[in-house]
Amino acid sequence: IGSRVHLGGEIYPVKVLGVLGMIDEGEMDWKAIAIDMDDPLASKVNTIADLEKHFPNKVASIVNWFKYYKVPDGKPVNEFAFNDEAKDEEFAMDVIELTHNLWKDTSAIKKAGLWKP
């Protein structure tokens, strides 16, 4: 999230604000919500509530985009856990830590059913 559009593959520091739990064809696909640390509003946006204050309806627009982006390819509408609501930064960091640890341990990824060769 921010005022600048970054290039694909660009790496830059962010502040995690929350996470969305997208269900893509029956599988959980977490979507982290973060703001560019260099964004002019980064010091004011620390929570999902702050995000909605400074970027009204941003979470709803993200959910809407991810729900329908595969429909033109003939795929079903994606669903979201938690009534389409973003979970907070603490929950997001738990998800990030868990998924990062799974990524580091390929055997755990396979056991968790997340490995797609």
Secondary structure, DSSP 4 states (H G I P E B T S, - for coil): --SSPPPTT----EEEEEEEEEEETTEEEEEEEEEETTSTTTTT--SHHHHHHHSTTHHHHHHHHHHHTTGGGTPPPPEESGGGPPB-HHHHHHHHHHHHHHHH-HHHHHHTT----
